[in-house]
């Protein structure tokens, strides 16, 4: 198997960042891959989740995984403002942090971490952090 070049890796990281910014199942997988490549002690990839990707996105995340191994470079060092971008991804996907993963989804906000300000208006997309889970989308098993 041919090694992934630094340029191929960087291109896959950029594409993966675009996907990870979306609140979709594909975005969740892309975020897990990027954040695990960035800090594997804090974020870990659920390999079974990769089954939710289409073929092109699967190939993209595999390029990130292989690129991290083949080049030895952390993904945030391959993109402009990488530290800021990855901190934003960390914040967006904080509920996937290893300390949060085992906790069930918050029943108040259905794991979203936010509540709509006006539930009666489908056009009002304004939100506020969920007070029960403090915006994390997860609650301790002992929380009632």
Residue, then its C-alpha position, 0 to 999 in steps of 0.5 A: x500500500x502506497x503511503x499517503x502524501x502530506x498534500x493528500x492528507x492536508x486535502x482530506x483534513x480540509x474536506x473532513x473539517x467541512x463535513x465535521x462542521x455539519x450536525x449530521x451523522x457524517x459530521x459526527x464521524x468526521x469529527x471523531x476522526x479529526x479529533x481523535x487524530x488531534x488528541x486520541x486521549x480525549x476523543x476516540x473513533x467509534x469504528x462502527x459509526x463509519x458505516x453511516x458514511x457514503x463511499x467518498x466520505x469513507x475514503x476521505x476519513x480513511x485518508x485522514x487516518x492513514x495520513x496521520x500514521x504515514x506523515x506523523x503530523x497532527x491534522x491541525x498543523x496542516x491547515x491555516x488557523x488549525x488550532x482555532x478550527x480544532x478548538x471550535x470542533x472540540x467545543x462543537x462535539x464536546x459530547x463525544x469527549x471520552x468523559x461524556x460518551x458513556x453518559x446518556x443523552x439529555x432527555x430535556x434536549x434530546x442530546x442536542x445541548x440546546x433548546x429552541x427559544x420559541x417552540x411554537x414558531x418553526x421559523x425561529x431557530x434561536x436557541x439557548x443552552x439546555x439548563x439540565x445538561x448545561x449545553x453538553x447534551x449528556x447527563x450523568x446517569x445519577x441525574x434525575 
